[in-house]
Amino acid sequence: MSNHRLIWQIFPSQLCITCAALLAFTWYGASAVHSFYLGKITTGLEERAHLISIPTRDFLDRQDMVGLQDFCQQAGKDSHTRITIIAPDGTVLADSDEDPRRMENHKDRPEIIAALSGTAISSLRFSHTLQKNLAYLAIPLYHLPTSSAPDTMAIIRTAVTITSLEAALSDLYRKILWGCLLVALFAAFIAWIIARRISQPLEQMRHRATLFAAGDFSERIPKQGAAELLNLAQALNEMADQLDERFQTIVNQRNQLRTVFASMVEGVLTVDREERILDINEAGCRLLNLQPEQIKGKSILLTVRNTHLQNFVRHTLASPVSIEGDFSSRMGEDGREKFFFAHGARLHNNQGQVTGALIVINDITRLRRLESVRQDFVANVSHELKTPITSIKGFAETLLDGALDEKDNARAFVEIIHKQAERLHAIIEDLLALSRIEQDTRHQEIRLQLLPVQETLTTAVQSCLLKLQQQQEERIIALGCDPSFTAAINPPLLEQAVLNLLDNALKYSPKGSPVAVSCTTDHDEFLIQIQDQGIGIAEADINRIFERFYRVDKAHSAKIGGTGLGLAIVKHIIAAHHGRITVKSSPGTGSIFTIHLPARR
């Protein structure tokens, strides 16, 4: 099928039709003119032959051939016609232009044959006698009727040269040809304009339709041309409006989906039926430690080094319903074990065929760790509460069994019960204090004021020294803090935090060893450091010492007492100040606890 432009399909056909019509008209006109002139010549020749028929009969009746010859010459000269008198046997009797005696027999000439049969026809041919193209016509000359059957006495042939006719016809043909060429050029011009008027609107429609297909709906097709083209342009413009509206809807929905996809904290992964990765969001790359530009289009078996996730994807593609499962991985940059919960469902096309799977991955590491902390807390608080309660119950039963009568033992038992009750009271007080700090922090009820820090630190050090004096123990606590240092603090809470740190530093340090409290600034942070020369903390325990009831050395902790909640309270107090606490320690070298507070807030 031809795929040329429309103008080159319309214009040549119109031009060919026009040229064919002109050629037919030219041929018909030329034929008509030729027939017209030939008819006039034939009529003239016949009339001339009839005009000389009577004199010719007279000369033949008298057998005056000389007079007949002279008559033919004179008549031929006067009428510019060649006149030939021929006997029925073809012998030339007289001729106006030639000596009849030298002329050949004319019986085989077409016009002679026709005349002998009683018919007058014209004949055009070249005359070898005159060396010219002539038009001939012959009529029979009959004897006067003496019977019912006429007797041919001779043939009168008239002829005229057609050179002038041919010249006139040639000139006429030339004029007709030039006229036809001019008409053809004009018709071609008109056909070109008509073809352009038809094809140009269609070309504009094609151009706009190409832009529509490329998603450019900024312009519309101009309405011009015939009614059919106007209707087509209107239909295309309406289609463009609908496509533009739907396209914008699709783009908006896609952008919304991409925004949701990118902002989800859950990792989202899509794969095809061959387990090749189609797409993954930023959260998925972060959770699985992957680079999106390096994994798209590749098999999950090659990109994700986790057999649990690989099996989960395989089971999702095979399952007709959504499935769930969890797995762990060490694919993070820190190499620590992480826990994930995955939800998988198959993807289908419009025909209901499975095209792939969608996997949603949640990081539940924090939940697992919180669950572990909760379990440890329940176990520790149960143990911490059970120990004094068991002791109180045991000594109370002993007293009830008769030990009340033994004054010395009874007093010792009562003192133990009192001590365990004090320990139980301290644990409950610390738990209540910790809960109150957490609740106030959550509801933002802890007020912070921009105050000098030295006064709060001095109060904490004095309280600690007073407690040491009551225990009749002498220790050195050195305080170094610039009075101009200020920070956003809650003095009672910060004092409690520092007091807890000092208490731990004194408990876990040899008797007589000093404890230092200092203040410094580092960029936009205010630092409070408590340094001791105690037994130190192993690196494996540093990350857990701020957990509730966690003890590094349970035997030593039981010996020196304490609730196991001091450092947990410190951590929550510092968090309420929008700060953090760090520890630098190693066994046998002491510890440095550093409180980081914002210098200005």
C-alpha positions in Angstrom: 0.0 0.0 0.0 1.3 3.4 -1.0 2.4 5.6 1.9 3.2 8.8 0.0 1.9 12.1 1.3 -1.7 12.9 0.4 -0.9 15.8 -1.8 1.2 13.5 -4.0 -1.7 11.1 -4.2 -4.3 13.8 -5.1 -2.3 16.2 -7.3 -0.9 13.6 -9.9 -4.3 12.0 -10.3 -6.0 15.3 -10.9 -3.2 16.3 -13.3 -3.4 13.1 -15.2 -7.2 13.3 -15.5 -6.9 16.9 -16.7 -4.2 16.0 -19.3 -6.2 13.0 -20.5 -9.3 15.2 -20.9 -7.2 17.8 -22.8 -5.6 15.1 -25.0 -9.0 13.6 -25.8 -10.4 17.1 -26.6 -7.4 17.9 -28.8 -7.7 14.6 -30.7 -11.4 15.0 -31.1 -11.0 18.7 -32.2 -8.2 17.9 -34.6 -10.2 15.0 -36.1 -13.3 17.1 -36.4 -11.4 20.0 -38.1 -9.6 17.5 -40.4 -13.0 15.8 -41.3 -14.6 19.2 -41.8 -11.9 20.5 -44.2 -11.8 17.1 -46.0 -15.6 17.2 -46.4 -15.4 20.7 -47.9 -12.7 19.6 -50.3 -14.7 16.5 -51.3 -17.8 18.6 -51.9 -15.9 21.1 -53.9 -14.3 18.4 -56.0 -17.6 16.7 -56.7 -19.2 20.0 -57.6 -16.4 20.9 -60.0 -16.7 17.4 -61.6 -20.4 17.8 -62.1 -19.8 21.3 -63.6 -17.6 20.0 -66.3 -19.6 16.8 -66.9 -21.8 18.3 -69.7 -18.9 19.9 -71.8 -17.0 16.7 -71.3 -19.8 14.6 -72.7 -20.1 16.9 -75.7 -16.3 16.5 -76.5 -16.5 12.8 -76.0 -19.6 12.5 -78.2 -17.7 14.3 -81.0 -14.6 12.3 -80.3 -12.7 15.6 -80.0 -9.9 14.6 -77.8 -7.8 17.7 -78.7 -10.7 19.9 -77.7 -11.2 17.9 -74.5 -7.5 18.3 -73.6 -7.7 22.0 -74.2 -10.9 22.3 -72.2 -9.4 20.3 -69.2 -6.3 22.5 -69.2 -8.3 25.7 -69.3 -10.9 24.6 -66.8 -8.1 23.3 -64.5 -6.2 26.5 -64.7 -9.4 28.6 -64.0 -10.4 26.4 -61.0 -6.9 25.6 -59.7 -8.0 22.0 -60.0 -6.4 19.1 -61.7 -8.9 17.5 -64.1 -8.5 14.0 -65.5 -10.8 12.3 -68.0 -10.4 8.5 -67.9 -11.9 5.9 -70.1 -13.8 3.0 -68.4 -10.8 0.7 -69.2 -8.5 3.0 -67.2 -6.9 4.9 -70.2 -6.3 8.5 -69.5 -8.1 10.5 -72.2 -7.3 14.0 -71.0 -5.5 15.7 -68.1 -5.1 19.3 -67.2 -1.6 19.1 -65.9 0.1 16.3 -67.9 0.2 14.7 -71.3 -2.3 11.9 -71.2 -0.3 9.8 -73.5 2.5 9.6 -71.1 0.3 8.7 -68.1 -0.2 5.1 -66.9 -3.4 3.2 -66.7 -5.6 4.5 -63.8 -8.0 1.6 -63.5 -6.5 0.4 -60.2 -6.9 3.8 -58.5 -9.3 3.6 -55.5 -11.5 6.5 -56.6 -11.7 5.0 -60.2 -12.8 1.7 -58.9 -15.4 3.4 -56.7 -16.7 5.5 -59.6 -17.0 2.5 -61.9 -19.2 0.9 -59.2 -21.3 4.0 -59.1 -19.9 5.5 -55.8 -18.0 8.8 -55.4 -15.3 8.7 -52.7 -12.3 10.8 -52.0 -8.8 9.6 -51.7 -5.7 11.2 -50.3 -2.4 10.1 -51.6 0.9 11.2 -53.1 0.9 11.8 -56.8 4.0 10.4 -58.5 3.1 12.4 -61.6 3.1 15.8 -59.8 5.1 14.8 -56.8 2.6 16.3 -54.5 -0.1 15.1 -52.0 -3.4 15.4 -53.7 -7.1 14.8 -52.8 -8.9 12.9 -55.5 -12.5 12.4 -56.3 -14.0 10.6 -59.3 -17.6 10.5 -60.6 -18.9 8.3 -63.5 -20.0 10.1 -66.7 -22.9 8.2 -68.4 -24.2 8.2 -71.9 -27.5 9.8 -72.4 -30.1 7.2 -71.3 -31.3 5.0 -74.2 -32.1 2.0 -72.1 -32.9 1.2 -68.5 -29.2 0.4 -67.7 -26.9 3.4 -67.9 -23.6 3.0 -69.7 -20.5 4.6 -68.4 -18.8 6.5 -71.1 -15.9 8.0 -69.0 -14.7 8.9 -65.5 -14.3 12.5 -64.5 -11.6 12.8 -61.8 -10.9 16.1 -60.0 -8.0 16.7 -57.7 -6.6 19.5 -55.7 -3.3 19.7 -53.8 -3.6 19.4 -50.0 -0.3 21.1 -49.2 -2.1 24.3 -48.2 -4.6 22.2 -46.2 -1.8 20.4 -44.4 -0.1 23.7 -43.7 -3.3 25.2 -42.4 -4.1 22.1 -40.3 -0.5 22.0 -39.0 -0.8 25.6 -37.9 -4.2 24.9 -36.4 -2.9 21.8 -34.6 0.0 23.9 -33.2 -2.4 26.5 -31.9 -4.6 23.9 -30.3 -1.5 22.2 -28.7 -0.2 25.5 -27.2 -3.7 26.2 -26.0 -3.9 22.8 -24.4 -0.5 23.3 -22.8 -1.6 26.6 -21.3 -4.9 25.1 -20.1 -2.9 22.1 -18.7 -0.6 24.4 -16.8 -3.5 26.4 -15.5 -5.3 23.2 -14.6 -2.2 21.9 -12.9 -2.0 25.1 -10.8 -5.6 24.9 -9.9 -5.2 21.2 -9.1 -2.2 22.0 -6.9 -4.1 24.7 -5.0 -7.1 22.3 -4.5 -4.7 19.5 -3.3 -3.0 21.8 -0.9 -6.3 23.0 0.5 -7.2 19.4 1.1 -3.9 18.1 2.4 -2.7 21.1 4.4 -5.4 20.8 7.1 -4.7 17.1 7.2 -1.0 17.7 7.5 -1.7 20.1 10.4 -3.9 17.4 12.0 -1.1 14.9 11.6 1.4 17.2 13.2 -0.9 18.0 16.1 -1.8 14.3 16.5 1.9 13.5 16.7 2.3 16.1 19.5 -0.8 14.6 21.2 0.8 11.2 21.0 4.0 12.7 22.6 2.0 14.1 25.5 2.0 17.8 24.3 -1.6 19.1 24.7 -0.7 22.8 24.7 -2.2 23.6 21.3 -5.3 22.5 19.5 -6.0 21.8 15.8 -7.4 24.9 14.0 -10.8 24.4 12.5 -10.6 25.1 8.8 -11.4 23.4 5.5 -14.5 21.4 4.4 -17.2 20.3 6.8 -15.7 16.8 7.1 -12.3 18.3 8.1 -14.0 20.6 10.6 -15.8 17.7 12.2 -12.5 15.7 12.2 -10.6 18.6 13.8 -13.3 19.0 16.5 -13.3 15.3 17.2 -9.5 15.3 17.6 -9.6 18.4 19.8 -12.2 16.7 22.1 -10.1 13.6 22.2 -7.0 15.8 23.1 -9.0 17.4 25.9 -10.0 14.0 27.3 -6.5 12.6 26.9 -5.0 15.7 28.6 -7.4 15.4 31.5 -6.8 11.7 31.9 -3.0 12.1 31.4 -2.9 14.8 34.2 -4.9 12.5 36.4 -2.5 9.7 35.7 0.5 11.9 36.3 -0.9 13.2 39.6 -1.8 9.7 40.8 1.7 8.5 39.8 3.4 11.4 41.6 1.2 10.8 44.6 2.1 7.1 44.5 5.8 7.9 44.0 5.7 10.4 47.0 4.0 7.8 49.2 6.3 5.1 47.9 9.4 7.2 48.7 8.2 8.5 52.0 7.1 5.2 53.5 9.2 4.0 56.4 8.5 0.5 55.3 10.6 -1.1 52.6 8.6 -1.8 49.4 10.0 -4.2 46.9 8.4 -5.4 43.6 9.6 -8.4 41.5 8.4 -10.0 38.3 7.5 -13.7 37.8 11.2 -14.5 37.3 12.1 -12.9 40.7 13.8 -10.0 39.0 13.6 -6.7 40.9 11.4 -4.2 39.2 11.4 -1.4 41.8 12.4 -0.6 45.4 12.0 2.5 47.5 14.6 4.3 49.6 13.5 2.6 52.8 13.9 -0.8 51.2 17.4 0.0 50.0 18.3 1.3 53.5 16.9 -1.7 55.3 18.6 -4.2 53.0 21.7 -2.1 52.4 21.2 -2.0 48.6 21.9 0.4 45.8 18.8 0.9 43.6 20.7 1.8 40.4 22.7 -1.5 40.7 19.9 -4.0 41.4 16.9 -3.0 39.2 16.3 -5.7 36.6 18.5 -8.2 38.3 17.5 -11.4 40.1 16.9 -11.2 43.8 19.0 -14.3 44.2 22.0 -12.3 43.0 21.3 -9.0 44.7 19.9 -9.9 48.2 22.1 -12.2 50.2 19.4 -13.5 52.5 17.9 -16.9 51.9 14.9 -16.2 54.2 13.8 -13.2 52.1 14.5 -15.2 48.9 12.3 -18.0 50.1 9.6 -15.6 51.2 9.5 -14.0 47.7 9.3 -17.5 46.1 6.4 -18.5 48.4 4.6 -15.2 47.7 4.7 -15.9 43.9 3.4 -19.4 44.5 0.7 -18.5 47.0 -2.8 -17.4 45.8 -3.4 -15.4 49.0 -1.3 -12.9 50.9 1.3 -14.3 53.3 3.3 -12.9 56.2 6.5 -13.8 57.8 9.6 -12.5 59.7 13.3 -13.0 59.2 16.6 -11.6 60.4 19.6 -10.2 58.6 23.0 -8.8 59.1 23.1 -6.9 55.8 23.4 -3.5 57.5 26.5 -1.4 57.3 27.1 -1.9 61.1 26.9 -5.7 60.7 24.4 -5.9 63.6 21.5 -8.3 63.5 18.2 -6.8 62.5 14.7 -8.3 62.5 12.1 -7.7 59.8 8.5 -8.5 59.3 7.4 -9.0 55.7 4.0 -9.0 54.0 3.7 -10.4 50.5 1.0 -10.4 47.8 0.9 -11.3 44.1 0.4 -8.8 41.4 -2.1 -9.4 38.5 -2.7 -7.8 35.1 -6.1 -7.0 33.6 -6.6 -10.6 32.4 -5.9 -11.9 36.0 -2.5 -13.3 35.1 0.2 -13.2 37.7 2.8 -10.6 36.7 4.9 -10.5 39.9 4.8 -9.9 43.6 4.8 -6.9 46.1 6.8 -7.3 49.3 6.4 -4.8 52.2 9.2 -5.0 54.8 9.0 -3.6 58.3 12.0 -3.1 60.5 10.9 -4.6 63.9 14.4 -4.6 65.4 13.5 -1.8 67.9 10.3 -3.7 68.8 12.3 -6.9 69.4 14.8 -5.0 71.5 12.1 -3.3 73.5 10.4 -6.6 74.0 13.7 -8.0 75.2 14.1 -5.0 77.5 10.6 -5.4 78.8 11.2 -9.1 79.5 14.5 -8.3 81.2 12.8 -5.5 83.2 10.0 -7.8 84.4 12.5 -10.4 85.4 14.8 -7.9 87.1 12.1 -6.0 88.9 10.6 -9.3 90.0 14.0 -10.4 91.3 14.7 -7.1 92.9 11.3 -7.0 94.7 11.3 -10.7 95.6 14.7 -10.5 97.4 13.7 -8.0 100.2 10.1 -9.4 100.4 11.5 -12.9 100.8 13.9 -11.7 103.5 11.2 -9.8 105.3 8.8 -12.7 105.2 11.5 -15.2 106.4 12.5 -13.1 109.4 8.9 -12.3 110.3 8.0 -16.0 110.3 11.1 -16.6 112.5 9.9 -14.0 115.0 6.4 -15.5 115.0 7.8 -19.0 115.6 9.2 -17.8 119.0 12.2 -15.6 118.3 10.4 -12.6 119.9 11.3 -14.1 123.3 15.0 -13.9 122.4 15.7 -10.2 122.8 19.1 -10.1 121.1 18.0 -12.2 118.1 14.7 -10.4 117.9 16.3 -7.0 117.6 18.7 -8.2 115.0 15.8 -9.8 113.0 13.8 -6.5 113.3 16.8 -4.5 112.0 17.2 -6.8 109.0 13.4 -6.5 108.3 13.8 -2.7 108.5 16.8 -2.6 106.2 15.0 -4.8 103.6 11.9 -2.6 103.9 14.1 0.5 103.3 15.5 -1.2 100.2 12.1 -2.1 99.0 11.0 1.5 99.6 14.0 2.8 97.7 13.2 0.6 94.7 9.6 1.7 94.6 10.6 5.4 95.0 13.1 5.1 92.1 10.5 3.4 90.0 8.0 6.1 90.7 10.6 8.8 90.0 11.6 7.1 86.7 7.9 6.9 85.7 7.3 10.5 86.7 10.2 11.7 84.6 9.1 9.7 81.6 5.6 11.0 81.9 6.6 14.6 82.4 9.0 14.4 79.4 6.3 12.8 77.2 3.9 15.6 78.1 6.6 18.3 77.9 5.9 19.3 81.5 9.5 19.7 82.6 10.4 23.4 82.5 13.9 24.3 81.5 15.6 27.6 82.4 18.7 29.3 81.1 20.8 29.3 84.4 24.4 29.0 85.5 25.3 25.3 86.0 27.9 25.8 88.7 25.3 26.4 91.5 23.5 23.1 90.7 26.7 21.1 90.5 27.9 22.7 93.9 24.6 21.6 95.6 25.0 18.1 94.2 28.6 17.8 95.4 27.7 19.2 98.9 24.8 16.8 99.2 27.1 13.9 98.4 29.8 15.1 100.9 27.1 15.4 103.6 26.0 11.8 103.0 29.7 10.7 103.3 30.0 12.6 106.6 27.0 10.8 107.9 28.6 7.5 106.9 31.9 8.7 108.6 33.8 8.3 105.3 36.2 10.9 104.0 36.5 11.3 100.2 37.6 14.0 97.9 35.3 15.4 95.2 36.9 18.1 93.1 34.7 20.5 91.2 35.9 22.7 88.4 33.3 24.8 86.6 33.4 28.4 85.3 30.6 30.4 86.9 29.7 32.0 83.6 28.7 28.7 82.0 25.0 28.6 81.5 22.6 26.1 80.0 18.9 25.3 79.7 18.4 23.1 82.8 15.9 22.0 85.4 18.0 22.4 88.6 16.4 19.7 90.8 16.5 17.1 88.1 20.0 17.9 86.9 21.1 17.8 90.6 19.6 14.3 91.0 21.3 13.1 87.9 24.7 14.4 89.0 24.1 13.0 92.5 23.4 9.5 91.1 26.6 9.6 89.0 28.6 10.8 92.0 27.1 8.0 94.2 28.0 5.4 91.6 31.5 6.8 91.2 32.1 6.7 95.0 30.6 3.2 95.4 32.7 1.6 92.6 36.0 3.4 93.5 38.5 2.4 96.1 38.3 4.2 99.4 40.3 7.4 99.5 40.4 7.8 95.6 39.2 11.2 94.4 36.3 11.9 92.1 36.4 14.9 89.7 33.5 17.0 88.3 34.4 19.4 85.5 32.6 21.6 83.0 33.7 22.5 79.4 32.2 23.6 76.1 32.5 22.0 72.8 31.1 23.9 69.8 27.3 24.1 70.6 27.3 21.7 73.5 27.9 22.1 77.2 29.7 19.1 78.8 29.6 18.0 82.4 32.1 15.2 83.2 32.3 13.0 86.3 35.5 11.0 86.4 36.5 8.3 88.9 39.4 5.9 89.4 37.2 2.9 90.0 37.0 -0.7 88.7 35.9 0.5 85.2 33.3 -1.1 82.8 33.8 -3.6 80.1 33.1 -2.4 76.6 30.4 -5.1 76.2 28.5 -3.7 79.1 28.7 0.0 78.3 25.7 -0.1 76.0 23.5 -1.7 78.6 24.4 0.0 81.9 21.6 2.5 81.4 19.0 -0.3 81.3 16.8 -0.7 84.4 18.2 -3.2 87.0 21.1 -4.0 84.8 24.2 -4.7 86.9 27.8 -5.2 85.6 29.0 -7.0 88.7 26.0 -8.5 90.5 28.1 -9.7 93.5 29.7 -6.3 94.1 26.4 -4.5 93.5 24.6 -6.7 96.1 27.4 -6.0 98.6 27.3 -2.2 98.2 23.5 -2.0 97.8 21.5 0.1 95.4 18.3 -0.3 93.4 19.8 -0.8 89.9 17.8 2.2 88.6 20.2 5.1 89.2 21.7 5.2 85.7 18.3 4.7 84.1 17.1 7.7 85.9 20.1 9.7 84.8 19.5 8.8 81.2 15.9 9.9 81.3 16.7 13.2 83.1 19.4 14.1 80.5 16.9 13.2 77.7 14.4 15.5 79.3 17.1 18.3 78.9 17.3 17.4 75.2 20.8 16.1 75.8 22.7 12.8 75.9 25.1 10.9 78.1 28.2 9.0 77.0 30.7 6.7 78.8 34.4 6.2 78.3 35.7 3.3 80.4 37.8 0.2 80.5 38.3 -2.3 83.3 40.8 -1.2 85.9 41.2 2.4 84.6 38.1 4.1 86.0 35.2 5.7 84.1 34.3 9.1 82.6 30.6 9.9 82.4 29.9 12.9 80.1 26.6 14.8 80.1 26.1 16.6 76.8 23.6 19.5 77.0 22.8 22.1 74.4 24.7 25.3 75.2 21.8 27.5 74.1 18.1 26.6 73.6 
